[in-house]
Amino acid sequence: MKASQFFISTLKEAPADAEVVSHKLMMRAGMIKKLGAGIYTLMPMGLRVVHKVEAIVREEMNRAGAVELSMPVVQPAELWQETGRFEKMGPELLRIADRHGNDFVVQPTSEEVITDIARQEIRSYKQLPKNFYQIQTKFRDERRPRFGLMRGREFIMKDAYSFDRDQVSAKASYQVMAQAYRRIFDRFGLTYRAVAADSGAIGGDLSEEFQVIAATGEDAIVYCPNSDYAANMEKAEAQAPTGPRAAATQALTKTPTPGKSTCADVAELLGVPLQTTVKSLVLATDTLSDKGEVLKTQVWLLLLRGDHDMNEVKVGKLPGLSAFRFATVPEIEAHFGCKPGYLGPLSLLQPVKLVVDREVAVMADWICGANEPDFHITGVNWGRDLPEPDMVADLRNVVAGDASPDGQGPLAIERGIEVGHVFYLGTKYSQAMKATFLDQNGKPQLMEMGCYGIGITRLPAAAIEQNHDERGIIWPDALAPFTVVICPINADRSPEVKAASESLYAELLAAGVDVLLDDRGERPGAMFADWELIGVPHRVNIGDRALKEGNVEYQHRRDAAATAVPLAEVAALLIAKLKV
């Protein structure tokens, strides 16, 4: 490609609404253009990057035995009503009606459509396993679309769906996809982690997220530097504390703590470690009638160490707490006789179900609220001062330095951006939609399913968050819109520069290199600034002065300065670097 034939539109400043680095740089580099809230046009430069992503994904999906199809963006509501997601998904699901009043959705994902295809087309165990995938536009009506392509409403995604005869073969299909994803992300040239993820309401342990490591990432990734253990914050756990619980050494004492309603403030006032304090969190669960009316409410008290935070996903998996909510102030006052800030498990007005984190369960001589404003209780001990709790469980988020559950050392935490997810679904959709096949004995069985997604348009943004500097984007070779750019200097005044540039351009094209020749006639400073902003990884500068010595200048986007290379050798150098 020659620059004069292409469309290049760079900006010196990012729009005011661009918050994160990737959004700013993609706008400045002319890769995307905003059409509406969370809706962007992929401009020619950005589309080339997306096509590079799609090509790698498509190659590896085909290599893994998946079969490509394309499902409609607009889907009949009837399928979504079969699974209940039409009502359950909430306002993120864009619902529309046609001229006849028929309901449709703009797909955010396609489990219903692919399951409908499977139940019509797959009749026998002999047709299994099957894995279908598509690269298709999706839409989620995000409440607060932001960060450009990182959290847009319209986006492109690769979603795949596997169908198997039983759990054993379904888990084998899952592993095939998990390995394919590792090959995909290895080829992108990004630093990433595959981390164990929570499986949500579906249950099961087979779920992994693929996170691109970036300081600006939205997700916390927990890992052990000394082992393969890695999980997202929702799933991660530390090594369980070892007993036995220490014996009591302090008397139970009501202690004034005027105006100190947080564990941190109480610890500072009393001159004790924050780890000796216990925080109280009050939850509630409602028993509902068939009409949705509240028949009964159960109040729960959760105790965590003062320096720990509750993990809502873990709590939601505990027996009886799947539909918890935070208790209201009137509910708290009715049970504790006090407003939040000074709550504790002693001297309750009404009984509650007591659930404690496993760290708290082994504590002695701890501090909690006295259920009276401006007072806390010190020297609290299990057995002596209050009965053992109703339930002991892992309730908290891990923190850096916790012992890894595999016993291989302390845990560390870094930030990441989720760009892929592999998920074992089981029979959630096949059961709802009666997707069955006939087994070896001629009996109908539900298909076991898995789903596997990659954020095609999210991935370039994640790559930029990981690879940029003050001058602009630094693309890995596999994702760059152009891999090599040739920059002739004053070619309009030097036939030698023009001839050398055209010759090198033709040689690289013939070798299969994705090369662009900048023939716009821009001044060197402006030309170099454009390509540093756009992030083309390899640049060759051709000017009169160097040519007189038989040289050109080569510079990788990460290099501080250019290096002189003989003109006769530069093509071979580039081809070797790119492994064409």
SELUMTI-42137 format. One line per field, with one value per residue (C-alpha): x, y, z; residue in one letter; residue number from 1. Coordinates in Angstrom, 1 decimal, padded with zeros to 4 digits, m for minus. Layout:
% SELUMTI-42137
xx = [X|...];
yy = [Y|...];
zz = [Z|...];
r = [A|...];
k = [NUM|...];
//
This chain:
% SELUMTI-42137
xx = [000.0|001.1|000.1|m001.2|m003.8|m004.7|m006.6|m004.4|m006.0|m004.1|m004.8|m002.4|m004.9|m007.4|m011.1|m012.1|m014.3|m011.4|m010.3|m007.9|m004.7|m006.1|m009.2|m007.0|m004.4|m006.9|m008.8|m005.5|m004.2|m007.3|m008.3|m011.8|m014.3|m017.2|m020.7|m022.7|m022.3|m020.4|m020.7|m017.6|m016.8|m013.7|m011.6|m009.3|m006.3|m008.2|m010.0|m006.6|m005.8|m009.1|m008.6|m005.2|m006.9|m009.7|m007.2|m005.2|m008.4|m009.9|m006.7|m006.5|m010.2|m010.1|m006.9|m008.8|m011.6|m014.2|m016.6|m017.4|m020.9|m022.6|m025.7|m028.0|m027.5|m031.3|m032.9|m036.5|m037.5|m039.2|m035.8|m034.7|m038.1|m037.5|m034.4|m036.0|m033.2|m035.6|m036.9|m033.9|m031.2|m032.4|m031.8|m028.5|m030.5|m031.7|m035.3|m037.0|m040.3|m040.9|m043.8|m046.0|m045.4|m043.2|m040.5|m036.8|m033.4|m030.1|m027.8|m025.2|m024.4|m025.9|m026.4|m030.1|m029.7|m026.9|m028.8|m031.8|m029.6|m028.2|m031.5|m032.7|m029.5|m027.9|m029.9|m027.4|m024.4|m022.5|m022.7|m021.0|m018.8|m019.3|m018.0|m019.5|m018.0|m018.7|m017.0|m019.9|m021.2|m022.7|m024.6|m025.0|m026.9|m024.3|m025.5|m022.2|m020.3|m016.8|m013.1|m013.7|m013.6|m012.8|m016.4|m018.5|m022.1|m021.5|m018.5|m017.2|m016.7|m015.7|m018.1|m017.9|m020.2|m019.3|m021.8|m020.9|m022.6|m021.5|m019.5|m016.3|m016.2|m017.5|m014.6|m012.2|m013.7|m013.2|m009.5|m009.1|m010.5|m008.4|m005.2|m006.4|m006.8|m003.3|m002.0|m004.0|m002.8|000.8|000.6|m000.7|002.6|001.0|001.8|m001.3|m002.4|m005.0|m006.8|m009.4|m012.7|m016.0|m018.7|m021.6|m025.0|m024.2|m021.9|m018.9|m015.2|m014.4|m014.1|m011.0|m010.5|m007.6|m006.3|m003.9|m001.6|m001.9|m001.5|m004.7|m006.7|m010.1|m009.7|m007.5|m005.5|m004.2|m001.3|001.6|005.0|006.4|003.7|001.0|m001.8|m003.8|m007.4|m009.4|m010.3|m013.8|m012.4|m009.1|m008.6|m005.7|m004.5|m006.8|m005.6|m004.2|m005.3|m005.7|m007.3|m005.2|m006.5|m008.1|m005.7|m007.9|m011.1|m014.2|m014.3|m016.6|m014.3|m015.2|m014.4|m016.0|m016.6|m014.6|m016.9|m014.4|m012.0|m009.1|m010.0|m010.6|m007.3|m005.5|m007.3|m006.5|m003.0|m003.5|m003.0|m005.9|m005.8|m007.1|m010.4|m013.5|m016.0|m019.7|m021.7|m025.4|m027.2|m030.8|m032.6|m036.3|m038.7|m041.2|m044.7|m045.7|m046.7|m043.3|m044.5|m042.1|m043.4|m040.3|m036.9|m033.8|m031.1|m027.5|m024.4|m021.1|m017.8|m014.6|m011.2|m010.9|m008.3|m010.3|m013.1|m016.1|m016.1|m019.8|m019.4|m018.1|m020.9|m023.5|m022.5|m023.1|m026.2|m029.1|m027.3|m027.7|m030.2|m028.8|m029.1|m027.7|m030.0|m031.8|m031.2|m034.6|m033.8|m030.3|m031.8|m034.5|m031.9|m028.9|m030.5|m027.9|m027.1|m024.2|m020.7|m020.7|m022.2|m021.1|m022.4|m023.0|m026.2|m028.6|m032.2|m033.3|m031.4|m029.5|m027.6|m023.9|m021.4|m017.7|m014.7|m012.4|m009.7|m012.0|m012.9|m009.4|m008.9|m008.7|m009.0|m010.6|m012.4|m015.9|m018.7|m020.7|m024.1|m024.0|m022.8|m019.2|m018.4|m016.5|m015.9|m012.3|m011.1|m013.9|m013.4|m015.3|m016.9|m016.3|m018.2|m020.4|m021.2|m019.5|m020.9|m023.6|m021.2|m017.5|m016.5|m014.1|m015.8|m013.1|m011.0|m007.4|m004.6|m001.1|001.2|m001.5|m000.3|m001.1|m003.6|m001.1|001.5|004.1|004.6|002.9|000.2|000.8|m001.8|m001.6|m004.1|m005.5|m008.0|m010.3|m010.1|m011.2|m013.3|m013.7|m016.7|m018.3|m022.0|m023.3|m027.0|m028.2|m029.4|m030.0|m032.3|m034.2|m034.6|m034.9|m031.8|m031.4|m029.7|m030.2|m027.4|m026.0|m029.1|m031.5|m032.5|m032.7|m030.0|m029.3|m026.3|m023.5|m022.3|m019.4|m019.0|m015.9|m015.5|m012.8|m013.4|m012.1|m012.5|m011.6|m008.3|m006.6|m007.5|m006.0|m002.9|m002.4|m002.9|000.0|002.2|002.5|004.8|004.6|004.8|002.0|001.1|003.7|002.0|003.3|004.2|001.1|m001.4|000.2|m001.9|001.3|004.4|006.9|006.8|009.2|009.8|011.5|013.0|012.6|011.9|010.4|013.8|015.9|015.4|017.9|015.8|012.6|014.1|015.6|012.3|010.3|012.8|012.8|008.9|008.6|011.1|009.3|005.9|007.3|008.5|005.0|005.8|002.9|004.6|003.5|005.4|004.8|004.8|002.7|005.7|005.4|008.3|010.4|009.3|005.6|006.0|007.9|005.5|002.5|004.1|005.2|001.7|000.1|002.7|004.1|006.8|009.5|010.5|013.1|014.2|015.7|017.6|020.2|022.9|022.8|022.4|025.6|027.3|025.1|023.0|019.5|018.3|016.3|014.5|012.2|009.4|010.9|014.4|015.7|017.6|017.9|020.7|022.5|022.1|023.4|020.6|021.5|020.9|017.9|015.3|016.9|017.2|013.5|012.5|014.6|013.1|009.6|010.2|008.3];
yy = [000.0|003.6|006.3|008.5|005.8|005.1|007.2|008.6|011.1|011.8|014.3|016.2|016.1|013.5|014.4|015.6|012.5|010.1|008.8|005.9|005.6|003.2|005.4|008.6|007.0|005.2|008.5|010.4|007.7|007.9|004.3|004.9|007.7|008.2|008.0|007.8|006.8|003.6|003.3|003.8|003.6|001.5|003.7|002.1|002.0|000.5|m002.0|m003.3|m004.1|m005.8|m007.9|m009.0|m010.1|m012.0|m013.8|m015.2|m016.2|m017.8|m019.8|m021.2|m022.0|m023.8|m025.6|m026.7|m028.3|m025.6|m024.9|m021.3|m020.0|m016.6|m016.0|m013.0|m009.9|m009.5|m012.6|m013.5|m013.0|m016.4|m018.2|m016.0|m016.5|m020.3|m019.9|m017.0|m014.7|m012.3|m011.3|m012.0|m010.2|m006.7|m003.4|m004.5|m006.6|m004.3|m005.3|m004.1|m004.8|m005.0|m003.4|m006.4|m006.0|m009.1|m008.9|m009.2|m008.7|m007.3|m010.1|m009.7|m013.4|m016.4|m019.4|m019.6|m019.5|m022.0|m024.3|m024.0|m025.0|m028.0|m029.3|m029.2|m030.5|m032.9|m036.0|m038.8|m039.3|m040.1|m036.4|m035.4|m033.7|m030.4|m026.9|m023.9|m020.4|m017.0|m013.6|m011.3|m007.9|m007.8|m005.1|m004.6|m001.5|m000.5|002.0|003.8|003.1|004.4|003.9|003.7|000.1|m001.2|m000.9|000.0|m000.9|m002.2|m004.6|m007.5|m010.8|m014.3|m016.7|m020.5|m023.2|m026.9|m029.8|m033.2|m036.4|m036.5|m034.6|m036.4|m035.5|m032.0|m031.4|m032.7|m030.2|m027.5|m028.4|m028.2|m024.7|m023.7|m024.7|m023.0|m019.8|m020.1|m020.4|m017.4|m015.1|m016.4|m015.3|m011.9|m011.2|m009.9|m010.6|m012.4|m014.8|m017.5|m017.3|m019.5|m017.7|m017.9|m019.9|m017.8|m019.2|m022.1|m023.7|m026.0|m025.3|m025.2|m021.5|m019.5|m015.8|m014.7|m011.4|m009.0|m007.6|m003.8|m001.4|000.3|m003.0|m003.1|m006.6|m007.8|m011.0|m013.1|m015.4|m017.2|m016.2|m019.6|m021.8|m022.0|m020.8|m017.9|m016.7|m013.6|m011.8|m013.4|m016.9|m016.5|m017.8|m017.9|m020.9|m021.7|m020.6|m023.4|m023.9|m024.3|m021.1|m019.2|m019.2|m016.0|m013.7|m010.6|m009.8|m008.8|m005.0|m002.3|000.5|004.1|004.9|008.3|009.2|006.1|004.1|002.3|m000.5|001.6|004.5|002.2|000.4|003.8|005.1|002.0|001.6|m002.0|m003.7|m003.5|m007.3|m007.5|m005.8|m007.4|m005.7|m006.5|m006.7|m007.2|m009.0|m010.1|m012.7|m012.7|m015.6|m014.6|m015.7|m016.7|m013.1|m011.8|m010.6|m010.9|m013.6|m013.8|m012.0|m013.6|m011.3|m012.5|m011.1|m011.6|m011.1|m010.3|m009.2|m005.4|m005.3|m007.6|m006.9|m009.1|m011.1|m010.9|m013.8|m016.1|m015.0|m015.5|m019.2|m020.0|m022.0|m019.6|m016.6|m016.9|m014.0|m011.9|m008.1|m005.6|m005.1|m001.8|000.6|m000.2|m003.9|m003.3|m001.2|m003.8|m006.5|m004.6|m001.6|000.6|002.2|000.9|001.9|000.2|m003.2|m006.5|m010.0|m009.4|m008.3|m008.5|m007.6|m010.3|m013.4|m013.4|m016.1|m015.7|m016.4|m015.7|m015.7|m018.6|m016.1|m014.7|m018.2|m018.7|m015.3|m014.6|m011.4|m009.5|m006.2|m005.5|m003.0|m002.9|m002.2|001.2|004.5|005.5|002.1|m001.1|m004.4|m005.5|m009.0|m010.9|m014.7|m017.6|m020.0|m017.8|m014.7|m015.9|m019.3|m020.8|m019.3|m020.9|m021.1|m020.7|m020.0|m018.1|m014.7|m012.4|m011.0|m012.2|m009.6|m009.6|m011.6|m014.2|m017.7|m019.4|m022.3|m024.6|m023.9|m022.6|m019.2|m015.8|m014.5|m011.4|m009.2|m007.4|m005.7|m007.2|m006.6|m009.6|m010.3|m014.0|m016.5|m020.2|m021.7|m025.1|m024.7|m028.2|m028.6|m025.1|m024.2|m027.7|m028.5|m025.3|m025.7|m029.5|m030.0|m033.8|m036.5|m040.2|m042.2|m045.6|m047.2|m045.0|m043.0|m039.2|m037.4|m033.7|m032.3|m031.0|m027.5|m025.1|m021.5|m019.6|m015.9|m013.5|m009.7|m009.0|m005.2|m005.1|m006.8|m004.0|m001.6|m004.0|m004.3|m000.5|m000.3|m002.7|m001.3|002.5|005.4|009.1|009.2|006.8|003.1|000.3|m002.6|m006.1|m007.3|m009.6|m006.8|m003.7|m002.1|m002.2|m004.1|m001.9|001.7|003.2|006.9|008.7|012.0|014.8|012.2|015.0|016.6|013.4|010.8|008.5|008.6|008.0|005.1|003.4|003.7|002.3|m000.6|m001.6|m001.3|m003.6|m006.1|m006.3|m006.6|m009.5|m011.2|m011.0|m008.2|m006.0|m002.7|000.8|003.5|007.0|008.9|011.9|014.3|015.2|016.9|014.3|015.4|015.3|012.0|010.3|011.6|010.1|006.6|006.8|007.7|005.0|002.5|000.7|m001.4|m001.3|001.9|002.5|006.1|006.7|010.0|011.5|011.7|008.1|006.9|008.5|006.0|003.1|003.1|003.6|004.0|001.2|001.9|m000.3|001.5|000.7|001.9|005.2|005.9|004.7|002.4|002.6|m000.5|m001.0|m000.5|m003.9|m005.7|m004.0|m006.1|m009.3|m007.8|m007.0|m010.4|m012.2|m010.1|m010.7|m014.4|m014.0];
zz = [000.0|m000.7|001.7|m001.0|m001.9|001.7|004.3|007.1|009.5|012.7|015.5|017.8|020.7|021.8|022.2|025.6|026.3|025.8|029.2|028.9|026.9|024.2|023.6|023.3|021.0|018.7|018.2|017.6|015.2|013.1|013.9|015.2|014.9|017.4|015.9|019.2|022.8|022.8|019.0|016.8|013.1|012.4|010.2|007.5|009.8|012.7|010.5|009.3|012.9|013.5|010.3|011.7|014.9|013.0|010.8|013.7|015.5|012.4|011.6|015.1|015.5|012.2|013.3|016.5|014.4|014.9|011.9|011.0|010.4|010.8|012.9|012.5|014.6|014.9|016.5|017.3|020.9|021.0|021.3|024.2|025.9|025.8|028.0|030.1|029.2|027.4|030.8|033.0|031.0|031.9|030.1|028.5|026.1|023.3|022.4|019.3|017.4|013.7|011.8|012.6|016.4|016.6|019.3|018.4|020.2|018.9|020.0|022.7|022.3|020.5|022.8|021.9|018.1|018.1|020.3|018.0|015.1|017.0|018.0|014.4|012.7|015.2|015.7|016.5|018.7|015.5|014.6|017.8|018.9|017.0|017.6|015.7|015.8|014.3|014.2|014.4|015.5|019.0|020.9|024.7|025.9|028.5|031.0|030.9|027.7|028.1|027.2|023.5|022.2|025.7|026.8|023.8|023.1|019.6|019.3|017.3|019.1|018.2|019.9|019.7|021.0|021.5|021.6|023.0|024.1|027.7|030.3|029.6|025.9|026.7|029.1|026.4|023.9|026.6|026.9|023.1|023.1|026.1|024.3|021.1|023.0|024.4|020.8|019.7|022.5|022.0|018.4|019.3|021.0|024.2|027.8|029.2|031.9|031.7|035.1|036.8|036.8|038.7|036.7|038.0|038.4|036.0|038.5|037.9|037.9|034.2|033.4|032.5|031.6|029.4|030.7|028.9|031.6|031.8|034.7|033.6|033.6|035.2|036.7|039.5|038.7|041.6|040.9|042.6|041.1|042.1|040.5|037.8|040.2|038.8|039.3|039.0|042.2|042.3|042.3|044.1|047.6|050.0|051.9|054.7|058.2|060.3|063.9|066.7|067.8|070.4|074.0|075.4|077.3|077.7|079.6|077.7|077.9|076.7|075.4|074.5|070.9|070.4|066.7|065.5|063.3|061.1|062.0|060.8|063.1|066.1|065.6|065.4|068.5|070.6|069.2|068.0|064.7|062.2|062.0|065.6|064.6|063.1|060.8|060.7|057.5|057.7|054.8|054.3|052.2|051.4|051.0|048.3|047.3|043.8|043.3|044.4|047.8|050.8|053.1|055.4|055.8|057.3|058.6|058.4|060.2|058.4|060.3|058.5|059.7|059.7|056.9|054.6|052.1|051.4|048.1|047.0|044.5|047.3|049.7|047.0|046.7|050.3|051.3|051.8|050.5|046.7|046.5|049.3|049.6|052.0|055.0|055.3|058.2|059.8|059.6|061.2|064.0|064.7|065.2|066.7|068.3|066.6|063.3|061.2|062.4|065.8|065.1|066.5|067.4|071.1|072.8|069.8|070.1|067.6|066.5|063.2|061.3|062.0|059.2|059.8|057.5|058.3|059.4|062.0|063.2|064.4|066.1|069.8|071.8|068.9|068.7|067.4|067.7|071.0|069.3|070.9|069.4|070.3|071.9|070.9|072.7|073.1|074.2|072.4|072.3|070.7|073.2|076.2|075.1|072.2|070.7|067.7|064.4|062.3|059.4|058.7|055.1|052.8|052.5|051.5|048.7|048.9|049.4|048.2|050.4|051.4|051.1|047.8|048.2|046.5|049.2|046.7|048.3|048.6|046.2|044.1|042.4|039.0|036.8|033.6|030.8|030.0|026.2|026.2|028.2|027.9|029.7|030.3|030.1|030.7|029.8|030.8|027.3|025.9|028.7|028.4|024.6|024.6|022.4|022.4|020.4|020.2|022.0|021.1|022.6|020.7|023.8|023.8|025.7|026.4|024.6|026.8|025.8|026.1|025.0|024.1|023.4|022.3|022.2|018.7|018.9|022.6|022.0|020.0|022.8|025.4|023.3|023.3|027.0|027.3|024.5|024.3|025.2|025.2|021.4|020.7|020.1|019.9|018.0|018.2|014.7|014.5|015.2|013.4|010.7|008.6|009.7|007.9|006.8|004.3|004.8|001.9|002.8|000.2|m002.5|m004.7|m004.9|m005.2|m007.9|m006.1|m002.9|m004.9|m006.9|m003.8|m001.9|m004.8|m005.2|m001.6|m001.5|m004.5|m003.0|000.4|m001.3|m003.4|m000.2|001.4|003.8|004.9|003.9|003.3|001.3|002.6|m000.6|000.7|000.5|004.2|006.1|008.0|011.5|010.6|008.8|011.7|014.2|012.3|012.2|015.8|016.8|014.6|016.0|012.9|014.5|011.7|009.9|007.2|006.5|003.1|002.6|000.3|002.9|003.9|000.4|m000.7|001.6|000.4|003.6|004.8|008.5|010.2|013.5|015.5|017.2|020.6|019.6|020.9|017.6|014.1|012.9|009.6|007.4|003.9|001.4|m000.2|003.1|004.6|002.9|004.1|007.6|007.7|006.3|008.9|011.7|010.5|009.8|006.5];
r = [M|K|A|S|Q|F|F|I|S|T|L|K|E|A|P|A|D|A|E|V|V|S|H|K|L|M|M|R|A|G|M|I|K|K|L|G|A|G|I|Y|T|L|M|P|M|G|L|R|V|V|H|K|V|E|A|I|V|R|E|E|M|N|R|A|G|A|V|E|L|S|M|P|V|V|Q|P|A|E|L|W|Q|E|T|G|R|F|E|K|M|G|P|E|L|L|R|I|A|D|R|H|G|N|D|F|V|V|Q|P|T|S|E|E|V|I|T|D|I|A|R|Q|E|I|R|S|Y|K|Q|L|P|K|N|F|Y|Q|I|Q|T|K|F|R|D|E|R|R|P|R|F|G|L|M|R|G|R|E|F|I|M|K|D|A|Y|S|F|D|R|D|Q|V|S|A|K|A|S|Y|Q|V|M|A|Q|A|Y|R|R|I|F|D|R|F|G|L|T|Y|R|A|V|A|A|D|S|G|A|I|G|G|D|L|S|E|E|F|Q|V|I|A|A|T|G|E|D|A|I|V|Y|C|P|N|S|D|Y|A|A|N|M|E|K|A|E|A|Q|A|P|T|G|P|R|A|A|A|T|Q|A|L|T|K|T|P|T|P|G|K|S|T|C|A|D|V|A|E|L|L|G|V|P|L|Q|T|T|V|K|S|L|V|L|A|T|D|T|L|S|D|K|G|E|V|L|K|T|Q|V|W|L|L|L|L|R|G|D|H|D|M|N|E|V|K|V|G|K|L|P|G|L|S|A|F|R|F|A|T|V|P|E|I|E|A|H|F|G|C|K|P|G|Y|L|G|P|L|S|L|L|Q|P|V|K|L|V|V|D|R|E|V|A|V|M|A|D|W|I|C|G|A|N|E|P|D|F|H|I|T|G|V|N|W|G|R|D|L|P|E|P|D|M|V|A|D|L|R|N|V|V|A|G|D|A|S|P|D|G|Q|G|P|L|A|I|E|R|G|I|E|V|G|H|V|F|Y|L|G|T|K|Y|S|Q|A|M|K|A|T|F|L|D|Q|N|G|K|P|Q|L|M|E|M|G|C|Y|G|I|G|I|T|R|L|P|A|A|A|I|E|Q|N|H|D|E|R|G|I|I|W|P|D|A|L|A|P|F|T|V|V|I|C|P|I|N|A|D|R|S|P|E|V|K|A|A|S|E|S|L|Y|A|E|L|L|A|A|G|V|D|V|L|L|D|D|R|G|E|R|P|G|A|M|F|A|D|W|E|L|I|G|V|P|H|R|V|N|I|G|D|R|A|L|K|E|G|N|V|E|Y|Q|H|R|R|D|A|A|A|T|A|V|P|L|A|E|V|A|A|L|L|I|A|K|L|K|V];
k = [1|2|3|4|5|6|7|8|9|10|11|12|13|14|15|16|17|18|19|20|21|22|23|24|25|26|27|28|29|30|31|32|33|34|35|36|37|38|39|40|41|42|43|44|45|46|47|48|49|50|51|52|53|54|55|56|57|58|59|60|61|62|63|64|65|66|67|68|69|70|71|72|73|74|75|76|77|78|79|80|81|82|83|84|85|86|87|88|89|90|91|92|93|94|95|96|97|98|99|100|101|102|103|104|105|106|107|108|109|110|111|112|113|114|115|116|117|118|119|120|121|122|123|124|125|126|127|128|129|130|131|132|133|134|135|136|137|138|139|140|141|142|143|144|145|146|147|148|149|150|151|152|153|154|155|156|157|158|159|160|161|162|163|164|165|166|167|168|169|170|171|172|173|174|175|176|177|178|179|180|181|182|183|184|185|186|187|188|189|190|191|192|193|194|195|196|197|198|199|200|201|202|203|204|205|206|207|208|209|210|211|212|213|214|215|216|217|218|219|220|221|222|223|224|225|226|227|228|229|230|231|232|233|234|235|236|237|238|239|240|241|242|243|244|245|246|247|248|249|250|251|252|253|254|255|256|257|258|259|260|261|262|263|264|265|266|267|268|269|270|271|272|273|274|275|276|277|278|279|280|281|282|283|284|285|286|287|288|289|290|291|292|293|294|295|296|297|298|299|300|301|302|303|304|305|306|307|308|309|310|311|312|313|314|315|316|317|318|319|320|321|322|323|324|325|326|327|328|329|330|331|332|333|334|335|336|337|338|339|340|341|342|343|344|345|346|347|348|349|350|351|352|353|354|355|356|357|358|359|360|361|362|363|364|365|366|367|368|369|370|371|372|373|374|375|376|377|378|379|380|381|382|383|384|385|386|387|388|389|390|391|392|393|394|395|396|397|398|399|400|401|402|403|404|405|406|407|408|409|410|411|412|413|414|415|416|417|418|419|420|421|422|423|424|425|426|427|428|429|430|431|432|433|434|435|436|437|438|439|440|441|442|443|444|445|446|447|448|449|450|451|452|453|454|455|456|457|458|459|460|461|462|463|464|465|466|467|468|469|470|471|472|473|474|475|476|477|478|479|480|481|482|483|484|485|486|487|488|489|490|491|492|493|494|495|496|497|498|499|500|501|502|503|504|505|506|507|508|509|510|511|512|513|514|515|516|517|518|519|520|521|522|523|524|525|526|527|528|529|530|531|532|533|534|535|536|537|538|539|540|541|542|543|544|545|546|547|548|549|550|551|552|553|554|555|556|557|558|559|560|561|562|563|564|565|566|567|568|569|570|571|572|573|574|575|576|577|578|579|580];
//
